[in-house]
């Protein structure tokens, strides 16, 4: 058999099945990379939200410490020192509350891994139904 005839030969069933298997593995690997990437974004958002929570807790802690110190000093010192400590303490607590609101808003944006995978599966099922020209065999709510 010459090189030209080998190139023109049609693949047999075994080769087709082998090629289909390789394509399936490549598709599964690409999907796994995509899911890892998407879950990585969720993880980054969770870490950033956690950092905001730590900032909020730290600011509220120190604001509370300053307000406590202001109460103690206010009972034993002049009013002007009390007013200045109250202002600083209130400002720290206010910043802490703002950071807590930001952290809460970021945490609410997180999507659970199960919900993310369900959304992806639903999207793939719709795509395949559209590609194959089939009607909705499985309701999206059943996935």
N, C-alpha and C positions, 0 to 999 in steps of 0.2 A: 504494500500500500504506500503510495507516495504521499508527500506532505500536502499536496493540493487536494487529494481525495480525502485525507483525514480531516481537513478543514471543512469540507463540504458535507461530511457525514452528519446525519441527524443524530442527536443524543438519544440514548435508549432510556427506558423507564427508570432504571436504577440511577442514572446520571441526573435525570429530572428530579427524582425524589431527593437525591443528595443535594442538588442545587436549592430545592425548596427548603430543605432542612437548614442549610447554611443561611438562607435568606431569613428564615424564622428566627434563628439564633441572633443574627445581626439586628433584626427588628427588636427582639427582646432586650438585647444589650443597649440599644439606643433608647428604648423606653425606660430602662433602669437608670441610665444616665440622666434622662430628663426628670424622672421622679426625684432622684438624688439632688439635682440642681434646685428643683422647686422646694423640696423639704429643707435644703440648705438655706434658702431665702427665708423660710418660716423660722428656722432656728436663729438666724441673724436677727430677725425682728423680735423674737422672744428674748434674746440676750440684751438687745438695746432697751426693751421695755423693762427688763429686770434692773438694768443700770439706772433707768429713770426712777424706778421704785426705791433703789438704794439711795439715790440723791434725795428723794422726797423724805425718806426715813431719817437720813442724816440731818437734813435741814430742820425738820420738825424736832428731832432730838435736841439739837443745839439751841433751837428757838425756845424749847421748853426749859432747857437749862438756864438760858439767859433770863427768861421770865421768872423762874424760881429765884434766881440770884437777885433780880429786881425786887421781888417781894421781900426777901430777907434784908436787902440793903435799904429798901424803902422804909421798913420798920425802924431802922436804926440810923438812917442818914437823912440828908436834906432832900427836898423834893426835886431839885434840878437833876440830881444823879438818878433818881427814880425815873423821871420822865425820859432821860436819855436811854436808860436800860430798857424801858418799856418799848420805846421806839425801835431799838435794835432787835429786841426779841420778837416784836410783832412783825417786823420786816422779814426775819428769818422764817417764822411760821408761815407767813404769807407766801414766800418763795417755795417753801416746802409743800404747801397746799397746791400751788400751781404745778409743781413737778409731779405731785400725786395725780392730778387731773390728766396730765400728759401721759403718764405711765398707764393709767386706766384706759385712756383712749387707744393707746398702742396695743394693749393686751386684747382689747375687744376686736381689733383688726386681725388677730391671729386666726388662722384656719387650722382645724385639727387635721392630723395626717389622714384619718379615716375619711373625713369630708373631702379632702383634697383628692384622694384616690378615687372616691365615688364620683366626684366631678369629672375626673379624667376618664374614667370608665364610661360614664354617660356620654361624654363627648366622642369617644372612640366608637361607641355603639351607634350613635347618630351618623357619624361619618360613614361607617360600613353600610348601614341601611341605605344611605343616600347613594353610595358608590354602586351597590348591588341592585339598586332600584327596588328595594323591598319596602313594604309598609312597616309601621312600627309593630314588630313582633313582641317586643318586651317594653313595657312602660318604663319610663325613666325612674319612676318612684320605686320600681321593683329592684333596681340595681343596688 
